[in-house]
Amino acid sequence: MKGKRLTAYGERLLRETPVLETLRELDPQGVDEALRIAESCSEFARLYAEPRALELDALMERDPEYFDRDLVRAAAKYRLFSMVVPTVLGGLAGKYMLTAAALGIEEICSACAGIGNMIAATGLGACPLLTPGGMPHWDTVLHEIVEGERRGEPVLMAYAITEPSAGTDVEEPHFLAKARIGMEARRVRGGYLLNGRKCFISGGKEAKYLTVCAATDRDRPLETWTVFLVSRDMEGFSVPRVERKMGQRVCHAAELLFENVFVPEENVIGYEGDGMPMGILSIMAASRGPVGAVGTGIARGVLKNFLSWARRKRGGKKPIDEQRIQMEIADMAASIQECRGLILDHSLAGDKIFGSLLVNPMMKALFALPRELRLSKPYRSFLHSRWGKAASARLLRLLVSEEDMTRLLALASLAKFASTDMAMGIASRALQLMGPDDSEERRRVEKCYRDVKVTQIYEGTNQLNRLTYFMIEHEGTLRVELPRPR
Ligand SMILES: Cc1cc2nc3c(=O)[nH]c(=O)nc-3n(C[C@H](O)[C@H](O)[C@H](O)COP(=O)(O)OP(=O)(O)OC[C@H]3O[C@@H](n4cnc5c(N)ncnc54)[C@H](O)[C@@H]3O)c2cc1C
């Protein structure tokens, strides 16, 4: 089957990414869907993110708590929060969910990485719900995201794993085993009481729902690490402060305080104690590639502004007429293209896994049942029961292999550290070449330089990502172990 005629945007994108052009020959419908999502992101970037990037950056330097609700509503018009909601629920996450997300995030971040991260924070928060253990919440929380977008009142989410005493330590099993964990989830009748703090949580201030990882026994954090779904209106939950940020200012980094927050049993995602494989490793296996795309997006933004700066006359000459500048531009373009390749390697491998989870016939059959039935008490009680949890663990093991998930984590880490280090290098080099200059282009590149630093830190520092890659590919000491039915 031939694909439909492409828009000018689609044609350009395929020219830049030959692997997608080849894939389109085999699966025109699937690839065209991903291109449409990327094109929406590109339009949002051009009409909303780029024109406001410098203004919002300056505004939020003065007032780090400012939140631009209109911008979030505009993103909802483009359905950017539904990018992680499965198509069976009316969202956009289909067969090429990760590829579409990577292309789309790159587009938005080429205009403003802070706005990109503000949008992506909801996707990251929703990720743990996309695992079979999160299925009981598809018809409630994920449905609400789609409905919120329709109403023009987006429902935001955030993902909280970092604690003041444990950052890198919670992102890798060997480290978590020895980590000093501050937050605790104590088992009580009907659920758990959460006490402690999480810090640096992107989007945490405005999120209506949060997926939170915590240990049920602080002396055995690895064995008892568990994913909880928390709603911001739960008693005892508060956001005492947000950070004053150097870059990506549009996206708040919040501290979260939990004081005897009661979380009911039904809000445990999957099994208690499966937080490392299902709340960290599988999530990072999906999300670190798109963080790499934040890097390529920022690098593209740098290159675009550097080109425009170089084409204007300075002291009677255009920098772009000098061969040394032409070679710099060629080097920047080569590095971006190289990293895009790594990101696409990751996203296409990931789509084989997550595509099979989200759009397989079994899932379609389940969601063909009337919604009233899916919301009925017996149906939901089954999903939350031991049998329901065992069925979802079996489904996961049937559709996904531990080898594939482990390999995906290695590809994700590689794409993440290589692309974000590359972007840091390009931003630094361009800024140095532009020198003292008060042009808008230089100010945008300076913002990129500040925005890119945190991409080397979040989703696991680049040091950790290098170690993760090494442990998987060269040492064989790290492996994603999927939950077993209990
Ligand atoms: C702006 C921002 C947004 C964030 N958003 C989120 C979010 O949404 N959700 C969330 O949960 N977290 C978030 N984080 C937290 C982020 O993931 C952590 O900051 C990160 O994991 C590093 O942890 P840390 O800050 O405690 O540094 P540390 O773990 O203390 O690391 C400090 C340095 O030591 C190195 N290091 C540590 N251990 C090792 C080791 N064993 N071997 C080699 N080097 C090591 C690190 O690589 C790093 O260079 C965010 C952070 C920032 C700054």
The ligand as an SDF file (V2000), in Angstrom:
LIG
                    3D

 53 58  0  0  0  0  0  0  0  0999 V2000
   15.9030   20.4130   36.6550 C   0  0  0  0  0  0  0  0  0  0  0  0
   15.7920   19.0000   37.1310 C   0  0  0  0  0  0  0  0  0  0  0  0
   14.6430   18.2750   36.8540 C   0  0  0  0  0  0  0  0  0  0  0  0
   14.4980   16.9750   37.3440 C   0  0  0  0  0  0  0  0  0  0  0  0
   13.3270   16.2900   37.1400 N   0  0  0  0  0  0  0  0  0  0  0  0
   13.1140   15.1300   37.8220 C   0  0  0  0  0  0  0  0  0  0  0  0
   11.8380   14.4920   37.7940 C   0  0  0  0  0  0  0  0  0  0  0  0
   10.9160   14.9260   37.0890 O   0  0  0  0  0  0  0  0  0  0  0  0
   11.6530   13.3990   38.5580 N   0  0  0  0  0  0  0  0  0  0  0  0
   12.6350   12.8730   39.3480 C   0  0  0  0  0  0  0  0  0  0  0  0
   12.3920   11.9140   40.0470 O   0  0  0  0  0  0  0  0  0  0  0  0
   13.8790   13.4450   39.3790 N   0  0  0  0  0  0  0  0  0  0  0  0
   14.1240   14.5460   38.6400 C   0  0  0  0  0  0  0  0  0  0  0  0
   15.3660   15.1370   38.6830 N   0  0  0  0  0  0  0  0  0  0  0  0
   16.4130   14.5470   39.4790 C   0  0  0  0  0  0  0  0  0  0  0  0
   17.5620   13.9500   38.6610 C   0  0  0  0  0  0  0  0  0  0  0  0
   17.1590   12.7570   38.0530 O   0  0  0  0  0  0  0  0  0  0  0  0
   18.7390   13.7920   39.6250 C   0  0  0  0  0  0  0  0  0  0  0  0
   19.2260   15.0840   39.8880 O   0  0  0  0  0  0  0  0  0  0  0  0
   19.8200   12.9280   39.0560 C   0  0  0  0  0  0  0  0  0  0  0  0
   19.4180   11.5980   39.0700 O   0  0  0  0  0  0  0  0  0  0  0  0
   21.1410   13.0590   39.8470 C   0  0  0  0  0  0  0  0  0  0  0  0
   20.9250   12.8540   41.1910 O   0  0  0  0  0  0  0  0  0  0  0  0
   21.5390   13.8680   42.2810 P   0  0  0  0  0  0  0  0  0  0  0  0
   21.1310   15.2260   41.8730 O   0  0  0  0  0  0  0  0  0  0  0  0
   21.1610   13.3820   43.6290 O   0  0  0  0  0  0  0  0  0  0  0  0
   23.1000   13.7610   42.0840 O   0  0  0  0  0  0  0  0  0  0  0  0
   24.0640   12.6170   42.6930 P   0  0  0  0  0  0  0  0  0  0  0  0
   23.4260   11.2790   42.5520 O   0  0  0  0  0  0  0  0  0  0  0  0
   24.4770   13.0240   44.0680 O   0  0  0  0  0  0  0  0  0  0  0  0
   25.2730   12.7250   41.7140 O   0  0  0  0  0  0  0  0  0  0  0  0
   26.2740   13.7560   41.8110 C   0  0  0  0  0  0  0  0  0  0  0  0
   27.3880   13.4190   40.8290 C   0  0  0  0  0  0  0  0  0  0  0  0
   28.0200   12.1750   41.2110 O   0  0  0  0  0  0  0  0  0  0  0  0
   27.9590   11.2450   40.1270 C   0  0  0  0  0  0  0  0  0  0  0  0
   27.7260    9.9040   40.6510 N   0  0  0  0  0  0  0  0  0  0  0  0
   26.8590    9.5260   41.6190 C   0  0  0  0  0  0  0  0  0  0  0  0
   26.9310    8.2090   41.8390 N   0  0  0  0  0  0  0  0  0  0  0  0
   27.8830    7.7370   40.9940 C   0  0  0  0  0  0  0  0  0  0  0  0
   28.4510    6.4660   40.7670 C   0  0  0  0  0  0  0  0  0  0  0  0
   28.0880    5.3850   41.4690 N   0  0  0  0  0  0  0  0  0  0  0  0
   29.4140    6.3510   39.8310 N   0  0  0  0  0  0  0  0  0  0  0  0
   29.8430    7.4300   39.1210 C   0  0  0  0  0  0  0  0  0  0  0  0
   29.3630    8.6780   39.3130 N   0  0  0  0  0  0  0  0  0  0  0  0
   28.3920    8.8200   40.2340 C   0  0  0  0  0  0  0  0  0  0  0  0
   26.7810   11.6970   39.2750 C   0  0  0  0  0  0  0  0  0  0  0  0
   26.9120   11.2270   37.9490 O   0  0  0  0  0  0  0  0  0  0  0  0
   26.8880   13.2050   39.4100 C   0  0  0  0  0  0  0  0  0  0  0  0
   27.8300   13.7060   38.5030 O   0  0  0  0  0  0  0  0  0  0  0  0
   15.5540   16.3980   38.1220 C   0  0  0  0  0  0  0  0  0  0  0  0
   16.7390   17.1240   38.3550 C   0  0  0  0  0  0  0  0  0  0  0  0
   16.8560   18.4070   37.8830 C   0  0  0  0  0  0  0  0  0  0  0  0
   18.1290   19.1610   38.1930 C   0  0  0  0  0  0  0  0  0  0  0  0
  1  2  1  0
  2  3  1  0
  2 52  2  0
  3  4  2  0
  4  5  1  0
  4 50  1  0
  5  6  2  0
  6  7  1  0
  6 13  1  0
  7  8  2  0
  7  9  1  0
  9 10  1  0
 10 11  2  0
 10 12  1  0
 12 13  2  0
 13 14  1  0
 14 15  1  0
 14 50  1  0
 15 16  1  0
 16 17  1  0
 16 18  1  0
 18 19  1  0
 18 20  1  0
 20 21  1  0
 20 22  1  0
 22 23  1  0
 23 24  1  0
 24 25  2  0
 24 26  1  0
 24 27  1  0
 27 28  1  0
 28 29  2  0
 28 30  1  0
 28 31  1  0
 31 32  1  0
 32 33  1  0
 33 34  1  0
 33 48  1  0
 34 35  1  0
 35 36  1  0
 35 46  1  0
 36 37  1  0
 36 45  1  0
 37 38  2  0
 38 39  1  0
 39 40  1  0
 39 45  2  0
 40 41  1  0
 40 42  2  0
 42 43  1  0
 43 44  2  0
 44 45  1  0
 46 47  1  0
 46 48  1  0
 48 49  1  0
 50 51  2  0
 51 52  1  0
 52 53  1  0
M  END
$$$$
